Amino acid sequence: MRGVITGREVMSNLWLVWREFGFGCLCRCLWACVLDRRATFLELAIKIAGSES
């Protein structure tokens, strides 16, 4: 299992991410793609209180 999602995976599963994890998660995933940020899906799916990234 890869821990890092790719932009291609996000783009091919937009509806699934939105439906299962919500609009906020989708926005964080897309923003990570725009910034070319390496992040695990778990980091993006769960907004950690006090996190500035």
N, CA, C and O atoms as a MOPAC input file, in Angstrom:
PM7 MOZYME 1SCF
protein

 N      0.84100 1    -1.17500 1     0.00000 1
 C      0.00000 1     0.00000 1     0.00000 1
 C      0.88700 1     1.23900 1     0.00000 1
 O      1.81800 1     1.34900 1     0.79700 1
 N      0.59400 1     2.14800 1    -0.88100 1
 C      1.31700 1     3.41700 1    -0.89500 1
 C      0.64900 1     4.36200 1     0.08600 1
 O     -0.57800 1     4.40700 1     0.18000 1
 N      1.45300 1     5.11300 1     0.81000 1
 C      0.89700 1     6.04300 1     1.77900 1
 C      0.60100 1     7.40100 1     1.20000 1
 O     -0.07700 1     8.20900 1     1.83500 1
 N      1.09500 1     7.67200 1     0.00600 1
 C      0.93200 1     8.99600 1    -0.59000 1
 C      0.00700 1     8.88900 1    -1.79500 1
 O      0.21600 1     8.05200 1    -2.67200 1
 N     -1.01300 1     9.73600 1    -1.83500 1
 C     -1.91400 1     9.73900 1    -2.97700 1
 C     -1.30800 1    10.58800 1    -4.08200 1
 O     -0.49100 1    11.47400 1    -3.83100 1
 N     -1.71600 1    10.30500 1    -5.28800 1
 C     -1.23400 1    11.08800 1    -6.41900 1
 C     -2.37000 1    11.96200 1    -6.94300 1
 O     -3.54400 1    11.71000 1    -6.67600 1
 N     -1.99600 1    12.98000 1    -7.68600 1
 C     -2.99800 1    13.84800 1    -8.29100 1
 C     -3.93600 1    13.08000 1    -9.20300 1
 O     -5.13300 1    13.36200 1    -9.26200 1
 N     -3.38600 1    12.11200 1    -9.91000 1
 C     -4.20700 1    11.29400 1   -10.80700 1
 C     -5.26300 1    10.52500 1   -10.00800 1
 O     -6.41600 1    10.43500 1   -10.42800 1
 N     -4.87800 1     9.98200 1    -8.87800 1
 C     -5.83500 1     9.24200 1    -8.05100 1
 C     -6.92900 1    10.15200 1    -7.50300 1
 O     -8.09600 1     9.76500 1    -7.45000 1
 N     -6.55400 1    11.34500 1    -7.10300 1
 C     -7.54800 1    12.30100 1    -6.61000 1
 C     -8.51900 1    12.66300 1    -7.72500 1
 O     -9.73400 1    12.63000 1    -7.52800 1
 N     -7.99500 1    13.00500 1    -8.88300 1
 C     -8.84300 1    13.42300 1    -9.99200 1
 C     -9.75900 1    12.30200 1   -10.48200 1
 O    -10.88900 1    12.56000 1   -10.89500 1
 N     -9.27800 1    11.06900 1   -10.43700 1
 C    -10.10500 1     9.95700 1   -10.91400 1
 C    -11.14200 1     9.51800 1    -9.88400 1
 O    -12.04600 1     8.74900 1   -10.21000 1
 N    -11.02300 1     9.99200 1    -8.65800 1
 C    -11.95400 1     9.59800 1    -7.60100 1
 C    -12.58400 1    10.79700 1    -6.89400 1
 O    -12.88900 1    10.71900 1    -5.70400 1
 N    -12.78200 1    11.90000 1    -7.60700 1
 C    -13.34100 1    13.10800 1    -7.00200 1
 C    -14.68400 1    12.84800 1    -6.32300 1
 O    -14.88500 1    13.21300 1    -5.16400 1
 N    -15.59100 1    12.21800 1    -7.04700 1
 C    -16.92700 1    11.98800 1    -6.50400 1
 C    -16.87900 1    11.08400 1    -5.26900 1
 O    -17.59200 1    11.32400 1    -4.29500 1
 N    -16.06000 1    10.07000 1    -5.30900 1
 C    -15.95600 1     9.15200 1    -4.18400 1
 C    -15.40800 1     9.86200 1    -2.94500 1
 O    -15.93700 1     9.68700 1    -1.84800 1
 N    -14.37000 1    10.64800 1    -3.11200 1
 C    -13.79300 1    11.38400 1    -1.97600 1
 C    -14.83600 1    12.32400 1    -1.40200 1
 O    -15.00200 1    12.39300 1    -0.18400 1
 N    -15.54700 1    13.05600 1    -2.26500 1
 C    -16.55600 1    14.00400 1    -1.80100 1
 C    -17.68300 1    13.28200 1    -1.07200 1
 O    -18.09600 1    13.70100 1     0.00900 1
 N    -18.17600 1    12.20200 1    -1.66000 1
 C    -19.30900 1    11.47300 1    -1.07700 1
 C    -18.96000 1    10.83200 1     0.26000 1
 O    -19.75400 1    10.89500 1     1.19900 1
 N    -17.79700 1    10.22400 1     0.36000 1
 C    -17.43900 1     9.47000 1     1.55800 1
 C    -16.75800 1    10.30400 1     2.64400 1
 O    -16.89100 1     9.99900 1     3.82900 1
 N    -16.02900 1    11.35400 1     2.25100 1
 C    -15.23200 1    12.09800 1     3.23300 1
 C    -15.60600 1    13.56600 1     3.34100 1
 O    -15.16300 1    14.24500 1     4.26700 1
 N    -16.41100 1    14.07100 1     2.41500 1
 C    -16.90300 1    15.43600 1     2.49600 1
 C    -16.13300 1    16.42400 1     1.63300 1
 O    -15.04800 1    16.15200 1     1.12000 1
 N    -16.76000 1    17.58800 1     1.50600 1
 C    -16.21100 1    18.63800 1     0.66000 1
 C    -14.88100 1    19.16700 1     1.19200 1
 O    -13.98300 1    19.48200 1     0.41100 1
 N    -14.75100 1    19.26700 1     2.50600 1
 C    -13.50500 1    19.76100 1     3.09400 1
 C    -12.32300 1    18.87200 1     2.76800 1
 O    -11.24000 1    19.36600 1     2.45500 1
 N    -12.51800 1    17.58400 1     2.83600 1
 C    -11.45400 1    16.63600 1     2.49800 1
 C    -11.08700 1    16.75600 1     1.02700 1
 O     -9.90900 1    16.72900 1     0.66900 1
 N    -12.09100 1    16.88800 1     0.18400 1
 C    -11.83300 1    17.04100 1    -1.24500 1
 C    -11.00500 1    18.30000 1    -1.50800 1
 O    -10.06200 1    18.27300 1    -2.29800 1
 N    -11.35700 1    19.38900 1    -0.85100 1
 C    -10.60100 1    20.63900 1    -1.01100 1
 C     -9.15900 1    20.48500 1    -0.54300 1
 O     -8.23700 1    20.96300 1    -1.20300 1
 N     -8.96100 1    19.82200 1     0.59200 1
 C     -7.58900 1    19.61100 1     1.08800 1
 C     -6.78200 1    18.75500 1     0.12800 1
 O     -5.59700 1    19.01100 1    -0.08300 1
 N     -7.41200 1    17.73500 1    -0.45800 1
 C     -6.71600 1    16.88000 1    -1.43000 1
 C     -6.33000 1    17.66700 1    -2.67100 1
 O     -5.20300 1    17.56600 1    -3.15500 1
 N     -7.27000 1    18.45200 1    -3.18200 1
 C     -6.97400 1    19.24100 1    -4.36800 1
 C     -5.91000 1    20.28600 1    -4.08200 1
 O     -5.03900 1    20.53400 1    -4.91600 1
 N     -5.97600 1    20.90000 1    -2.90900 1
 C     -4.98100 1    21.90600 1    -2.54200 1
 C     -3.59000 1    21.26700 1    -2.43800 1
 O     -2.59800 1    21.86500 1    -2.85400 1
 N     -3.52200 1    20.06800 1    -1.88800 1
 C     -2.24600 1    19.36100 1    -1.79800 1
 C     -1.70200 1    19.06200 1    -3.19400 1
 O     -0.49100 1    19.10500 1    -3.41300 1
 N     -2.59400 1    18.76000 1    -4.13800 1
 C     -2.16400 1    18.52200 1    -5.52000 1
 C     -1.62800 1    19.80200 1    -6.14600 1
 O     -0.60100 1    19.78300 1    -6.82400 1
 N     -2.31500 1    20.90100 1    -5.92100 1
 C     -1.89000 1    22.18500 1    -6.49200 1
 C     -0.52000 1    22.58100 1    -5.95500 1
 O      0.33100 1    23.06200 1    -6.70200 1
 N     -0.31300 1    22.37500 1    -4.65700 1
 C      0.95800 1    22.74100 1    -4.02500 1
 C      2.04300 1    21.70000 1    -4.23400 1
 O      3.18700 1    21.89900 1    -3.82500 1
 N      1.68600 1    20.58200 1    -4.87500 1
 C      2.61500 1    19.46700 1    -5.07600 1
 C      3.17400 1    18.99000 1    -3.73400 1
 O      4.36200 1    18.69300 1    -3.60300 1
 N      2.29500 1    18.92600 1    -2.75900 1
 C      2.65900 1    18.52500 1    -1.40000 1
 C      2.50500 1    17.02000 1    -1.24600 1
 O      1.47600 1    16.45300 1    -1.61400 1
 N      3.51700 1    16.38600 1    -0.70800 1
 C      3.42700 1    14.95400 1    -0.42600 1
 C      2.74000 1    14.77700 1     0.91600 1
 O      3.22900 1    15.25100 1     1.94100 1
 N      1.61900 1    14.10000 1     0.90300 1
 C      0.84600 1    13.89000 1     2.11800 1
 C      0.10300 1    12.56600 1     2.00000 1
 O     -0.25000 1    12.13500 1     0.90200 1
 N     -0.12400 1    11.94100 1     3.11700 1
 C     -0.93100 1    10.72900 1     3.10200 1
 C     -2.39400 1    11.13000 1     3.05600 1
 O     -2.76400 1    12.23400 1     3.45600 1
 N     -3.21000 1    10.22800 1     2.56900 1
 C     -4.64500 1    10.51500 1     2.51200 1
 C     -5.18700 1    10.72300 1     3.92000 1
 O     -6.05900 1    11.56600 1     4.13000 1
 N     -4.68300 1     9.97000 1     4.87600 1
 C     -5.15400 1    10.11100 1     6.25600 1
 C     -4.89800 1    11.51800 1     6.78600 1
 O     -5.74800 1    12.08400 1     7.47200 1
 N     -3.73500 1    12.08700 1     6.47400 1
 C     -3.43700 1    13.45700 1     6.89000 1
 C     -4.45000 1    14.44200 1     6.30800 1
 O     -4.85900 1    15.39100 1     6.97600 1
 N     -4.84000 1    14.21300 1     5.08700 1
 C     -5.76600 1    15.11700 1     4.41100 1
 C     -7.21000 1    14.85100 1     4.78300 1
 O     -8.01400 1    15.78100 1     4.85000 1
 N     -7.55000 1    13.60000 1     5.02700 1
 C     -8.93500 1    13.24400 1     5.32400 1
 C     -9.34200 1    13.68000 1     6.73100 1
 O    -10.50000 1    14.03000 1     6.96000 1
 N     -8.42300 1    13.66200 1     7.64600 1
 C     -8.72100 1    14.01700 1     9.02600 1
 C     -8.05600 1    15.34100 1     9.35700 1
 O     -6.83200 1    15.43400 1     9.45600 1
 N     -8.87300 1    16.34900 1     9.52300 1
 C     -8.34000 1    17.66000 1     9.87400 1
 C     -7.98100 1    17.63600 1    11.35200 1
 O     -8.84400 1    17.44200 1    12.20800 1
 N     -6.71600 1    17.83200 1    11.64000 1
 C     -6.23800 1    17.79200 1    13.02600 1
 C     -6.37200 1    19.18000 1    13.62700 1
 O     -5.92200 1    20.16100 1    13.03500 1
 N     -6.98300 1    19.27000 1    14.79400 1
 C     -7.19000 1    20.55600 1    15.46400 1
 C     -5.83700 1    21.22400 1    15.72300 1
 O     -4.90500 1    20.60000 1    16.22900 1
 N     -5.75600 1    22.49300 1    15.36600 1
 C     -4.53000 1    23.25000 1    15.57600 1
 C     -3.51700 1    23.09700 1    14.46700 1
 O     -2.45400 1    23.71500 1    14.52000 1
 N     -3.81600 1    22.29600 1    13.46700 1
 C     -2.87500 1    22.10700 1    12.35300 1
 C     -2.95200 1    23.30600 1    11.42700 1
 O     -4.03900 1    23.73000 1    11.03300 1
 N     -1.78600 1    23.85400 1    11.07800 1
 C     -1.73000 1    25.01300 1    10.21500 1
 C     -1.45700 1    24.65500 1     8.76800 1
 O     -1.46600 1    25.54800 1     7.92000 1
 N     -1.21600 1    23.39600 1     8.44100 1
 C     -0.87600 1    23.02200 1     7.06300 1
 C     -2.06000 1    22.57300 1     6.27400 1
 O     -1.92400 1    22.22700 1     5.10000 1

